[in-house]
């Protein structure tokens, strides 16, 4: 296979053709770069909107979960408070019984002297 190149009429013609080709390639690359940048921008906006939607969903989920945890802790606190109250009443009654027994024993011993 043999390739034939047409020789320019003068060296100036060759430079002119090369310059024109370079300018055309530069313009083409510039157009492609603009299209790629616009495409990236569109994808970035779509991704940003998607991430924003996900963040809002996560925040709402966390808020609901926090309310559930708060309600659960409040319920547990009420149960613990009631349990403490019951034990305090039992301890009070027990101490009152002991105090009565001790007082009776003191009275019994006091009567002996």
ABEGO torsion letter per residue (X at the ends): XBBBBBBBABAAAAAAAAAAAAAAAAAAAAAAAAAAAAAAAAAAAAAAAAAAAAAAAAAAAAAAAAAAAAAAAAAAAAAAAAAAAAAAAAAAAAAAAAAAAAAAAAAAAAAAX
